[in-house]
Amino acid sequence: MDYGPHQIVHALRLGLQDMVLNSKTIWLCVACETCTARCPQGVDIVKIMDASRIFAKEYKVTPRIKEIPAFHSSVLTILKYFGRLYELGVVVLVKFKTGHFMQDVKMGLKLIRIGKLSFLPDFAMAMKVNKLFSKAMKMERKSL
């Protein structure tokens, strides 16, 4: 990250939206909520990062790390169709979107070998999550 979460919050308070929207930090945040849990002021930093990404997309700010939007859209696509994260599916989609087909192959094969990446997704939650995505899309269309 080029800025810490507290720096992002302070930048927004100072009106430095361009600095925030053009930072790597908002795209690299994985929403683990560690910073939110540790914040002495009780600030929900994860929501700030999410909102910053949404504003960056609305203002058509290109992320400084080109693989990040491919990753985000791939994760959402996999969640939409399979109901839960299917890591190998995310990897395949990211590779097709970025064109980096051979990058990380050794690591991927090792993860498959030790059982950390499964070939098939778990379909148990697929229908429930697909309904949630459909409902959210309808709500978004109504708000426009």
SEVEXPA-419487 format. One record per atom (N, C-alpha, C, CB): x, y, z. Coordinates in steps of 0.02 Angstrom, whole numbers, plus 50000, padded with zeros to 5 digits. Last residue first. Glycine has a CB too. Example, Ala and Ser with C-alpha at 12.3 -4.5 7.8 and 13.67 -1.06 7.14 Angstrom:
BEGIN
506424988850354506844994750357506455000250394507044997050286506604971650390506154977550390506604983550390505654977650452
This chain:
BEGIN
484345021749493484615026049439484065030149411484945022049383483665013449577483955019549606484245024249554484505017649655483315002749497482785007149522483065013649548482385003549578484564996649479484214999549421483675004349443483914994049378484804992049610485254997049580484905000449521485904993649556483784982549624483794988449667484224993949639484024986449737484204973249528483554976549520483524982949562482974971849540485414969249588485424972549522484774976249509485544967249465484934963149704485364969149709485384972849643486074967249730484264952149648483894957149688484294963649693483734954349758485334945349590484784947749548484394953249584484314941949530486094942249705486384946549653485824949449609486884942549610485174933649770485394939849802485674944749751485914938449856485114923149678484514927049691484684933749723484024923049736486424918449692486214921049627485574925249635486094915149578486394913649821486794919649807486594922649741487544917949808485544902549803485384907849851485754914249835485554905449922486234894749706485564897549692485384903249739485034892049697487484891449772487454895049708486774898349697487594890249651487804884149882487504890749894487354894449829487954894849937488324871849828487804871949879487444878649886488104870049945489354869349739488744872449713488204873549765488474868249657491024871749740490484869249783489854872949762490654870249860492034867849592491744872349643491214868649685491434878549610493474857749561492754858849554492494863449610492384852249556494824857749594494634858249524493894859949515494784851749488495464867649728495084861849704494874863149632494474860349749496914871449809496484873549753496124867349728496914876949695497514864349908497284871149925496864874149869497884875649938498134851849890497424852249904497154859049923497274847649958499404850949846499304850249918498574851249939499744855349955499204852549706499504846349732499374845449807500254846349718498754865649699498314860249679498554853649710498274859549601499914872349740499304873049779498794867549762498994879949766500784868749636500934866549704500304866949747501494870949734500174875149530500224867849529500364865149599500774865549480500354888549571499694885749562499694878149564499394888149497501754889849568501404890449632500704887449627501354897949652501944888149430502264883549478501904883849545503004885349488501214899049376501024892149362501314887349413501254890149291501454912949384501244909249445501034902049433500684912949477501114916149216501354918849279501054914849337501174926349286500494911849102501004907549130501294910049197501564906949081499524921849069499344914849075499864910649112499234912049007499044935849076499644933249110499554925749123499774936949178497904942049031498364939248982499004936449011498534944448931496894946949108497524950549109498014948049056497854950049177495804938449086495704945649083496364949549078495324947949143496354925649105496064927449040495984935049033495394924049031496744926749240497244925449188496984927249119497454917949189495504928549303496014933949305496534932949250496354934049375494904915949275494614922149249495124927849248494004924149290495794907449347495704906649275495414913049244495234900749260495634912249479496284912349446496214912049371496724906549471494284909449501494514916349503495174916949466494584918849576494324895449494493924899149446494134906449443493184898749465495094892649605495354890949539494974894649484495324883349527494214897249710494854900449696495134898949626495354898249747492724901549733493024895749700493684898349672492544892649643491674907549857492304908449822492564901749796492814911849867489944904549819490504905349865491134905749824490534899449917489064904649712488814905549779489334906249834488384899949796489314903649578489444897749618489224898449691490164896049616488974915849516488784909549485488874903349528489194908649423489394926049605488734926249575488524919349549488724931349517490714922649632490214922549686489504922349658490304928749731491264924649504491274917949534490754917449590491984916349562491054938549492490764933849444490724926849473491174933849379491824943449598491104944449597490754939749549490934951649579493114939349555492844936949619492084937649620493154940749678493204946849436493224939549434492934936549498493944937049424493204959949481492644957649439492624950049435492694960649369494424959649555493784961249587493194958649546493724968749596495384956249454495284952049512494604953249544495834953249564495254967049368495134960349343495004955549400495734957849301495644977549453494944977149430494774970249402494814982549376497044972949472496564973549527495844973449502496704979949566497924973649368497624967149383497064967549435498154962349407498444986649364497934984749315497594977949330498244984449246498614998249479498804991149471498274988049426498854987349541497995010349478498705010149461498965003049453499115013849513496375011549403496815009249458497535008749435496575002549486495715025749331496025019349317496485017449374496425019749250494205032949364494915033149384495195026149372495005035349459492855035949340493265032749289494015033649301493085035649221492035039649439492415045049408492905042549356492795048849462491575026949474491105031849447491465037549411490675034649504492755021149524492425018349464491965023449432492035011949481492945029349635493465028949583493175026149519494055024449607491795026449709491885033149680492415033049625492085038149735492105013149742491495014649704491565021449671490865014449750493265014849817493295010949754492685012549710493325003349769492715022049923493235025149881493305021549815493915025349918491875012649980491585018649951492085022049904491355023550006492855003650027492345001549979492055007549942491784997550014493535011850119493895009050061493405006950007494325003050083492485014250208492805019850174493175017450112493285023650222492265001450255491735004850217492005010850179491165007150265493474999550322493294995250266492754998550223493064988350291493415008350428493865009950373493705005650312494585008850394492455014350532492385008350490492775009650425491625006750475493165020250681493005021750611492975015250572493535026550580493495020550816492905016650794492695018050723492335018150840494635026250860494065030750851493435027150829494245036250802495585016350857495385018950923494785023650920495975022550955495485002150759495425009350757495185012050825494945011550701495494988450753496004991650794495934999250798496684989950766494464985250665494444982550734494934986150780494614975050733494924991650550494294993750581494264991450654493694991050541496064984150522496134991350538495504994050572496284995350475495474971650497495964972450551496024979750571496654969750529494634969050391494364972650448494844973250507493734969450470494904964350268495004959650323494744962550389495744957850330494834970150139494254970450185494304965350242493614969250146495954971550067495584965250058494994964750106496054959350067496634984649977496274982850038495864976550025495824988750063497074988449853497414982849886497084980649950498124984649899496324999449820496244993349779496574987349812496554994449711496705009149908495995007449905495875001049865495595013149874498125009749883497845007149946497125005049940497905012349999498535016449775498515009149769498125006249828499235006249767497605031549733498065027549774498015020149758497935028749849496705039749674497265037549634497775033349673497615043549604495825042849775495575039049718496135036549672495105043449677496685050349861496385043949882496175039749822495775045249927497015061449784497545057349813497275050349831497845060749875495735066549759496155064049703496705059549728496445069949664495305070749887494985065149854495405062249798494305067149827495675078550004496155076249953495895070049917496845074849985495015083850113494755085250046495215083149990494625092550040495385080050237495695086150212495455088050142496445085450212494725068150248494515073550292494795080250269494745072250364495485060750157494775062250142494525068050185494345056050153496675060150229496665063350163495945065250144496975058750109496285052650341496495059750349496475063450282497205060150379496025040350278495495043850315495675051250322495395040550384497305037450228496735038150181496175042050215496475031150159498025036350345498195041650298497635042850248498845040050261497475024850400497375031250435497545037150390497815031550499497925015150307497215016750313497085023350348496865011250351499395021350222499075017450274498345019350278499415018250342499845020950050499635024750109499315019950159499135030450089500235011149963500615017349962500435021950021500505021049896500424994150000500005000050000500445006250000499525000050061
